[in-house]
């Protein structure tokens, strides 16, 4: 579900009632807040400044449904969600974690969320590409043979017989490929082993400790050095067709996804719809 879905407060409360017992007032408050956020996203730029999103404080003992309400609300609206414990953070960040890491972690969650959505949208095309790659391994393309022509000699004109023979071979190969495609889709070839090139990320990770809260950050060392002597490498592996199909489908899906677009959409979702649930704020 898109994070700007047109759900009314009554529909939101009805959906929350499926998972959380009671807490009618809390459900009503968060439903109105979510509706106001949707109104703000769809308002003009001038009006958007007049509709400010609200923070909500939910007070109650453990187990009454505070976290579950926030989690279900995020899932219902398709918004990135993160739960953090306030005891691990401080205002200045020198003791405990840096408060900015909440948004960094939320951004990582949003990127993974949007990437999964894009992966699902290209899944059928990725499966078709993976299927073609498996068939290429099972039925290698016929070698292209070219006659050797001596120097200073004009090539002999092509004959219709040679053309017909080539067409017959291509037709036979296509029929064989179609038969193998049917067997592949039926699962008859799942146990057959293939040797495929698997892409492995050989980039080492370097932990950098920042000044604010000694925050751990994963830094791609190869990006710093301009991919010198490393980067993504491929190695050959033997595996059954069933495993190769899943691996190649994921690889083809990654090729079809525009990560710049994914990152842009994820940042917009964090800024406009992100939910940070801060627990134990009274401790």
N, C-alpha and C positions, 0 to 999 in steps of 0.2 A: 504494500500500500504506500502511496506517495505521502511524503511528509506534509503536504499541503492539501490533504483530502478534505472534502466538504462534509464533515460530520457535524451534526447539530449537538449541542450539549446533552439533549435527551438520548440521542443515539450513543454517545460516548459513555454515559452512565449505564445504559442498558448493556453495553459490551463489557464494562467493568464488573457488572453484577454477575457475569458468568464465572468470574474467577475469585471475587472477593465478597465475603459475606459482611453485610452491614456497612458501616462507615459512609452513610448516605451523604452527610454534609461534606466530607472530604472529597468524595467522588464528584459532587456537584461543583465544588470550587475548582478542582483541576480541570473539569470539563469546560467550564466557562473560560478558564485561562487558556486552554488549548484552542478554543474557538476564537478568542481574541487574537491569538497568535496567527491563526489562519486569516482573520480579517486584516491584520496588519500586512501580511505578505501580499494580499490581493488589493490593497489600497494604493492610491496614487502616492508618489514620493512626498508630496506636501502633507497628505493625511497620515502617512506612515510615521512621521515624527510625533504625531499626536497620540498614537496608540502604542504605548510602551509596554513591552512584556513584563510581567510581574514575577518576582520571586515568591515562593510559597514556603511557609514554615509549618510542618506537620508535627504535632506534639502528641505523644502517646507511649505507653509501655511497649516492650518488645513483643512482637508477634501479632499486633493488631492490624497489620497490612500496609504500613507506610511505604516500605520499599517495594512491595508488590504493586501498589497503586502506581508508583512512578515508573516501574519497569513495564507494566502493561500499557500504560499511557504512551511510553516511548515506542513500544512495539506496534501499538494501534495506529500511531501517527507516522511510523517509519522514520523516527528521529534517532540520531545517535545518542546513546545513553551510557553514562559511567557512574559508578558508585564509589565514593571515596570516604575514608574515615578521617574526620577532622583532627583526630589525635596525632596523625602522622604528618600534619602540616603546621607551619607557623607563619606568622605574618611576614617576617623578614626572610625566612627560608634558611637561616643558618643552622637551626636545629630541626631535623626532620627534612622532609622533601620540599622542594620549591613549589609554591602554589601554581605557578605557570604550567607545571607538568600536568595538571588536571586537563587543561585545554589541549596540550600536546597529545596526551593519551586519548582524549575524546576525538581528536583529529585522526589519529591512527584507526580508531574504531570506525569512524565515518568513511575513511578511504576503503577499508576492508568491506564495509557494507555496500558502498556504491560499486566496488569492483565485483562483488558477488552478483549484484543486479545486472551489470553489464555482461558478466560471464554467462548468466542464465539467458540473456537475450541473444547471444551468439552461439548458444550451445548446439543447435541443430546444424549450423554451418560448420562449426568446429568438428562435430562428429563426422560430417561428410568428408572434410579434408583429412581427418585421421583415417577414415576408411580407405580413401584413395592411397594414402601412404602405405597402409598395410598391404593393399592389393599390389602396389608397385614392388613390394618386397617378395610377395608370394609369386607374382608373375612379372619377372623383370622385363623391361621393354626390349623388343627385338633390336639387335645391333644394326646400325645403318651401314650397309656395305656399299662402297663406291669403287667402281672399276678403276684400275690403275692405267692411266693413259700415258704412253711414252712421250717424251719431249718431241716437239715439232710434228706431232701427229694429231689430226683432228679427231675428236671423239665420235664414235659411231652413233648414228641416230637411234633414239630409243624406239623400241618396237612395242606394238600393242600387247604382245604376249607377255613381255616383262612387266608392263603396267598392270595387266590383269592378274599376274602372279602376286605382285605386291599387294594388290587390293584384296586378293583371296586370303593372304597371310594376315592382313590387318583385320579382316572380317572374322577370321577364325580366332584371332587373339581377343577381339572384343566379345565374342560369344563365350570364350573361356573365362574372361574377366567377369562377365555377367553371372556365370554359374558360380564362380567363387564369391561374388558379392552376395548372392542369395545364401550360400552356405555360411558366410561370415555373419550375416544378419540373423540367421537361424541358430547361431552358436555352435555349428558343427566343427568350426576350426579353432575353438577356444583353447584346446589343449596343445595345438601345434606351437612349436617354439620358433621365435624370430630373433634376429640380432638387429637391434636398432641403436641409433645414436641418441644418447640421453644427454640433455643439456644440464650441466652442473655449474653452479655459481661458485667460482673459486676465489671470490673476493673475501679477504680476511676482515674481521670486524675488530675495531679498536675501541676500547672503552675510554671515554674522556670524562673527567670529573670537572663539572662547572663550578664556579664560585658560589652559586646559590644552592645551598643544600647538598653539595656534592652529588648533583643529579647525574645519573648514569645515562649516557646517550650513545646509541649505536652509530658509529661513523664508518662509512664505506671507505676503506683505506685505498681501494683502487680508484675511486673517484678523485681522491686527493692527488694521487700520483699520475692521474691521466691515463688509467688503465695500462700502466707499464707492466709488462710481463705477467699479466693475469687476466682477470675478467671472467666472462662466462666461457667455460670449456665444455667440450662434449666428449663422452666416452662411450664405447660400445658395450652393450649389455644384452645377454640372452634372457628372454622371458616368454611366457605363454602369450598367445594372441589376446586373451581376455585382459591381461595386465597391460599389454602394450597399447590396447585400444584406449584404456582410461588415461594412460600417461600421455599418449599422443593427442587425445582430445583436449586435455588441459593445456598442452603446449600450443596447440593450434588456437585455442580460445585466447591465450595470452597474446598471441600475434594479432588477433582481431580487435583487441581492446586498445583504445586510445587512452593511455594513462594520464596524459595532460588534461583530457576532458574529465576523467574520473576524479583527478585531484581538484579541479576547479569546482565540480559539482559537490564534492565532499566538503570543501571549505565553505561553500554557500550553505550547505545543510548544517554545518556546525554553527555558523554565525546566526542563522535564522531560526533553527529548530533544535539545536543541541540542548540536552538535559544533563545537568550535573547534580547528582543526588549526594549531598554532604551529610553523612551520618555521624552520630555522636558529637554534634556541634556544642552540646552543653557540657562536655568534659574537658 
